[in-house]
């Protein structure tokens, strides 16, 4: 079985030393009941729950996968892997589902800077399991932001209590990235409801046996809706309709005509049900105004995409811990710098520099990404809780700019890290028993779903940078330079970060200039631009961590400084490569005729 | 089902335009019966066989995996996936097993420059299937190089005819990279045979139902053998003993006491049986002299590791073809540079530059790696068939230097390419139905087995470069510079290659200098040094392909030049990054105390 110990020290380091979350909480009326003592209890409880309850189901859930059958009425029905239901009961009973949800609807109101670690621990120990409540919370947040008061009253308490789950039904077979192409229809009834008809794919948690009801949020088109993404509306389509006379206590009634058509067989996260959902005149209720469906979905994207970034961190942490343990135990060959275990016939892997290279790549990724995720979470919290308009505006700008990086860069580097950690195991890494190959398979999805990483690149370069001629980015660079200028510490990260910021500014101006002429350059440069920006963000985060660690006693802080050294030597040089690749533009990509890519 | 069309045009381009293989064959007595007409027939037949017979079994073999049971006598018995046995019969009856084997023992004597494509097509269409005959040929080659005449007479014809298979039994549970730690014992009997006792793991094709016998080549230690790798000997341990009175017609007799203890469940290549093999006083016969076991194995490593490189090419080709087809078909979003399919609601993916970026990364890898593999295959052929001592010495030096790059760089880039091609499919790429996730899982093994890629780095930098102070590398650089100097063509690849060669020379001298002081630097720099060297090799190969394409008519050649442009813009810049990472050395890796890596 995997080993896992939640990195509580690192979490505390970020909350206190780096971001001084308690001061922020103290200064804020909605948060001043929260302090580090409370947070410690929460994190430690979650650490035990995830380790003791979710982790033991991680591999068995992968091996067993989800079951699919038809119930007596002919509806498709998904059963989760053995143990998931009991674990979910425990999770629900513990009140964990609504940890970060608003108290107005029964949530515990913890800020994102705390609930992000709930996500991390859950995704580390059982990504497939964690997706069920994660999607429910996404649906909840979407309702909170866009639904009517009546709708919120009807659904949110149940969702935040974990009694009902939720889904996001966006993709159709022919419409993924391009949601404007969806065909699902919503025909109005006289009572104000709609009949929803169509077929959705890739619905995470589209059905399961964990909750008595599932609230599907479905993108569909009303009659005479304009073509493309401007004609999309959003609908609530519960698996079971709510009894009309029971709105107060939310009893479920008739089965709605939404049914699972199939469950996908996937590379990983096999314990998570990825469903084809067929809607056959299913009863639905519009959320918000007509044609605002995409906008409503996008209101929750920042949170959802941070969650995907957390998956990248989570799999990295799990993979690292297991690979480091293996490297400590496994004896193989002698160290190049002299025998380390003279009593044994070989030295432990950890004495070989190449093994350390792979482990430190992962370790660095886990820690710097965690710091970056908290930076973004803090902006989300400021935007949500602050009453300072200027602070809110800046926070929103940072979130807009950094969300695609959070999603794509953290998941890309997370996949890379799990592959590195698998490699530490040699041949054993390829064998299912060791558990590493599952981590790699599970990690892979984060690069794909919730907007494939190429799309995140386009979002960053096309929408967030190009649209305002880089203003939002340049403002962020100013923040970075100001931080470095104010740093007391003397460490190579200062110079490295400044240089990275200058380089990115220069690259951005070149790209902005080129794009006006070469229309395909946004698309051709986007992914490498995102990676270059990601490494700058990482440098900034290391600068923050160095600033918080220097002149402090103890091996924990000393190691933070060493990891920053490693980052400068062995990670940051990648930024230059991505800059060059971005700068090369799209010309040599577009030089080929279409026929070149056609099958022979 | 996967689509696949063997890249015959590219294979012919390499054989004729780039390497002028026919001239080499003509000039050589052992090869002058081979011409391009014959080779065309061979390649086309193989292309049909692999496409029509092996490809349809690729996914079903992955889904079904191998069966494991116990026979009446209690021996573990592996059954291959449905259809493998019939396919193997066809393959064997076609005389394909011994295509590249020596005619002295019934082989068809085709040079490596041709049989490498047999490997490619088979690995593309069914990597799991291909491993069975591939391992048999490895065992055959090992016997050819090191066994006695009697042993060769007894086994080689059967192996090359495909009647008997073969395995390599090296790894033990505690001894992978470090084979000096093996514990399997070989105790001499009075009749000259040995009793082999021990347990081997990761034995590819350790048992199966494709052939009537399997010839295991087993590393073991004789009594009183010196400790470590110097005490290892090699033994022939047939699954069924050969009837003593039937040496002429090789009838199999008594079952030997070697039995499969378990079959591993793996991330991929699930149709290939990876076995635990238990030897319980199994009868074995020593190959070559006592204590030369590792040396005998290493004699075939160059061929085996080229085969792994071919796997990297093969999975890339398969992934590319499927991703390109998808990108042509799938309509999603509009092109940034204007609507391309006004009659449709969206443009095909292939119009988006980011999709081309991923496809061209794969396409470039497939073509330049194929060229590089042929460069190495040509050196192997020169070393084997030439009678010019100077040419042979140079060829052997090139093979020694480039084998670790062939194995590791081609498999690393192959995995990367399959991941890119999976990404082209978006969410569909994660679903088993699309077949892309299998390619990724299958591709991953090549980075691990046959000497994990980290070990290849050590082989290159530690053994091949450092040991002779870089002489072998510098001689290769001289060849590259001479080639560029003689190039008639006018293309950016000339300058790019020269610069890459200069940079690598400079890096090599720095590393050689550092290593004497910093012992861990070999280990800490090896992988990045290997990648830097790999990109130089790729630049050289592109120079060769450009030289062979310029001033020629036709779109095929024009596209080769365009792909070289793409390489310069979007691939070669990676070399600089790996140089910087290599140059950073091992200091910041080794700065951490051991405790840092211990579980919390």
Interface residues (C-beta under 8 A of the other chain):
Chain A: X3 X5 X7 X9 X171 X174 X175 X176 X177 X178 X181 X201 X202 X227 X264 X265 X266 X267 X268 X274 X321 X324 X325 X327 X328 X331 X332 X333 X335 X336 X337 X338 X345 X346 X350 X352 X353 X354 X355 X356 X357 X358 X359 X360 X415 X419 X422 X423 X426 X427 X428 X429 X430 X431 X432 X433 X437 X440 X441 X444 X445 X447 X448 X449 X452 X453 X454 X457 X458 X519 X520 X521 X522 X523 X524 X526 X527 X555 X559 X562 X565 X566 X568 X569 X570 X573 X574 X576 X577 X580 X581 X584 X585 X586 X587 X588 X589 X590 X591 X592 X593 X594 X595 X596 X597 X598 X599 X600
Chain B: X3 X5 X7 X9 X171 X174 X175 X176 X177 X178 X181 X201 X202 X227 X264 X265 X266 X267 X268 X274 X321 X324 X325 X327 X328 X331 X332 X333 X335 X336 X337 X338 X345 X346 X350 X352 X353 X354 X355 X356 X357 X358 X359 X360 X415 X419 X422 X423 X426 X427 X428 X429 X430 X431 X432 X433 X437 X440 X441 X444 X445 X447 X448 X449 X452 X453 X454 X457 X458 X519 X520 X521 X522 X523 X524 X526 X527 X555 X559 X562 X565 X566 X568 X569 X570 X573 X574 X576 X577 X580 X581 X584 X585 X586 X587 X588 X589 X590 X591 X592 X593 X594 X595 X596 X597 X598 X599 X600
